[in-house]
């Protein structure tokens, strides 16, 4: 589903005005940033959800 959405995003509607096209691009950029930042934020907070206070894989 994500790959299909990515492919569709390369072809904006031909009915968009210049202002609408700018909004379309801004929405795509914001969604891209959120989708890239979310896993990093979750990964950085993983120690908060573990039962012993340490993240999984940190035992050395």
Order of alpha helices (4+ residues) and beta strands (2+ residues): alpha-alpha
